[in-house]
Amino acid sequence: MAGCECPVLAGKTALVTGGGRGIGAATALALAQAGADVAVAARTEAEVQSVAEQVRALGRRSVAVCCDLAREDECLRAVEEASRELGGVAILVNNAGTARFAPMWETTGADFGLHMNLNLAAAFHCSRAVLPSMMAARSGWIVNVASSSGKKPYPKQGLYCASKAALIMLSKCMALELRDHGIRVHAVCPGAVDTRMSDQVHPERHRQGWIQPEDVASTILHLLAMPPHIATDEISVRRFMADPL
Ligand SMILES: NC(=O)c1ccc[n+]([C@@H]2O[C@H](COP(=O)([O-])OP(=O)(O)OC[C@H]3O[C@@H](n4cnc5c(N)ncnc54)[C@H](OP(=O)(O)O)[C@@H]3O)[C@@H](O)[C@H]2O)c1
């Protein structure tokens, strides 16, 4: 799906959180190839500027928003800047996330707060902020990038698993509440993806056959282009040789 213009997405405004690298950057570029204008939000200015430039090189409009999405006010600012520069957000990809893998007794209240604020609350705040324009348009897509860790317990991942499990459930409740407003909500649950996050949390694992960021991007594009009379609430993506969830 990634790589070709998609009539239903062409000319729409997308906001991708955590769009500076990894899955978010691949998704921003796939959306631009599909014809969307894309706002790219994350903390590292050089990365969001670089992805925004790549979006522009594909012939679409873009804005880079430098922000810390672990804070509610920054989530609201990201949506406000995206909407002001590019028009009301029609496609929101809540992708920014963090992971610190450690036994529970080695994690802290600050770790708990960061996982919940970024992996869960940021999706809530950004989604609430885009709803007025989506509801007015009676159309919109919200994609929450969760994880296989939201569906299955793994050792040393209590905070990450809990935040992603909550995000999956939030997605389903939002899908239920928002369908009457023409807004579609999906959760994507990838297994381990070959990104910087995996460099940090799985440095020992070799990467043969791993999911690539572009694989997740094309799954997201598939969800966005689904026929309007059907819906997929959550979609899991795993390495071919990994166990089904
Ligand atoms: N990699 C995996 O194996 C895997 C598997 C399943 C699901 N996921 C999920 O996929 C999403 C993307 O992860 P990734 O693997 O692509 O990781 P990544 O390459 O590390 O990218 C994470 C992105 O989130 C941004 N981000 C982190 N903290 C932020 C903050 N406080 N405010 C704003 N932006 C922030 C990062 O930019 P800055 O640091 O510059 O802010 C970066 O753009 C995450 O939600 C992750 O949980 C990853």
The ligand as an SDF file (V2000), in Angstrom:
LIG
                    3D

 48 52  0  0  0  0  0  0  0  0999 V2000
   10.7180   -1.0320   18.1250 N   0  0  0  0  0  0  0  0  0  0  0  0
    9.8940   -1.9850   18.4940 C   0  0  0  0  0  0  0  0  0  0  0  0
   10.2970   -3.1720   18.6480 O   0  0  0  0  0  0  0  0  0  0  0  0
    8.4230   -1.7030   18.7080 C   0  0  0  0  0  0  0  0  0  0  0  0
    7.5390   -2.7770   18.7370 C   0  0  0  0  0  0  0  0  0  0  0  0
    6.1870   -2.5270   18.9490 C   0  0  0  0  0  0  0  0  0  0  0  0
    5.7440   -1.2300   19.1300 C   0  0  0  0  0  0  0  0  0  0  0  0
    6.6320   -0.1970   19.1030 N   0  0  0  0  0  0  0  0  0  0  0  0
    6.1190    1.1430   19.3200 C   0  0  0  0  0  0  0  0  0  0  0  0
    6.3230    1.8930   18.1490 O   0  0  0  0  0  0  0  0  0  0  0  0
    6.4070    3.2780   18.4740 C   0  0  0  0  0  0  0  0  0  0  0  0
    7.6170    3.8770   17.7760 C   0  0  0  0  0  0  0  0  0  0  0  0
    8.7820    3.2450   18.2650 O   0  0  0  0  0  0  0  0  0  0  0  0
   10.1050    3.0240   17.3920 P   0  0  0  0  0  0  0  0  0  0  0  0
   10.4730    1.6100   17.5290 O   0  0  0  0  0  0  0  0  0  0  0  0
    9.9380    3.6160   16.0440 O   0  0  0  0  0  0  0  0  0  0  0  0
   11.1440    3.8440   18.3010 O   0  0  0  0  0  0  0  0  0  0  0  0
   12.1740    5.0270   17.9750 P   0  0  0  0  0  0  0  0  0  0  0  0
   12.8750    4.7640   16.7120 O   0  0  0  0  0  0  0  0  0  0  0  0
   12.9420    5.1900   19.2160 O   0  0  0  0  0  0  0  0  0  0  0  0
   11.2000    6.2790   17.7510 O   0  0  0  0  0  0  0  0  0  0  0  0
   10.4540    6.8070   18.8030 C   0  0  0  0  0  0  0  0  0  0  0  0
    9.9180    8.1640   18.3820 C   0  0  0  0  0  0  0  0  0  0  0  0
    9.1570    8.7000   19.4860 O   0  0  0  0  0  0  0  0  0  0  0  0
    9.6990    9.9860   19.8030 C   0  0  0  0  0  0  0  0  0  0  0  0
    9.5610   10.3070   21.2200 N   0  0  0  0  0  0  0  0  0  0  0  0
   10.1070    9.6440   22.2630 C   0  0  0  0  0  0  0  0  0  0  0  0
    9.8330   10.2840   23.4000 N   0  0  0  0  0  0  0  0  0  0  0  0
    9.0950   11.3810   23.0610 C   0  0  0  0  0  0  0  0  0  0  0  0
    8.5380   12.4440   23.7890 C   0  0  0  0  0  0  0  0  0  0  0  0
    8.6380   12.5370   25.1270 N   0  0  0  0  0  0  0  0  0  0  0  0
    7.8540   13.4050   23.1210 N   0  0  0  0  0  0  0  0  0  0  0  0
    7.7510   13.3510   21.7720 C   0  0  0  0  0  0  0  0  0  0  0  0
    8.2580   12.3650   21.0190 N   0  0  0  0  0  0  0  0  0  0  0  0
    8.9230   11.3950   21.6750 C   0  0  0  0  0  0  0  0  0  0  0  0
   11.1580    9.8820   19.3880 C   0  0  0  0  0  0  0  0  0  0  0  0
   11.7500   11.1570   19.1690 O   0  0  0  0  0  0  0  0  0  0  0  0
   12.5420   11.9930   20.2880 P   0  0  0  0  0  0  0  0  0  0  0  0
   13.3260   11.0180   21.1240 O   0  0  0  0  0  0  0  0  0  0  0  0
   13.3510   12.9100   19.4690 O   0  0  0  0  0  0  0  0  0  0  0  0
   11.4870   12.7010   21.0640 O   0  0  0  0  0  0  0  0  0  0  0  0
   11.0280    9.1330   18.0750 C   0  0  0  0  0  0  0  0  0  0  0  0
   10.6770   10.0170   17.0440 O   0  0  0  0  0  0  0  0  0  0  0  0
    6.4660    3.3460   20.0010 C   0  0  0  0  0  0  0  0  0  0  0  0
    5.1980    3.6590   20.5150 O   0  0  0  0  0  0  0  0  0  0  0  0
    6.8410    1.9300   20.3930 C   0  0  0  0  0  0  0  0  0  0  0  0
    6.3900    1.6070   21.6950 O   0  0  0  0  0  0  0  0  0  0  0  0
    7.9640   -0.4030   18.8790 C   0  0  0  0  0  0  0  0  0  0  0  0
  1  2  1  0
  2  3  2  0
  2  4  1  0
  4  5  1  0
  4 48  2  0
  5  6  2  0
  6  7  1  0
  7  8  2  0
  8  9  1  0
  8 48  1  0
  9 10  1  0
  9 46  1  0
 10 11  1  0
 11 12  1  0
 11 44  1  0
 12 13  1  0
 13 14  1  0
 14 15  2  0
 14 16  1  0
 14 17  1  0
 17 18  1  0
 18 19  2  0
 18 20  1  0
 18 21  1  0
 21 22  1  0
 22 23  1  0
 23 24  1  0
 23 42  1  0
 24 25  1  0
 25 26  1  0
 25 36  1  0
 26 27  1  0
 26 35  1  0
 27 28  2  0
 28 29  1  0
 29 30  1  0
 29 35  2  0
 30 31  1  0
 30 32  2  0
 32 33  1  0
 33 34  2  0
 34 35  1  0
 36 37  1  0
 36 42  1  0
 37 38  1  0
 38 39  2  0
 38 40  1  0
 38 41  1  0
 42 43  1  0
 44 45  1  0
 44 46  1  0
 46 47  1  0
M  CHG  2   8   1  16  -1
M  END
$$$$
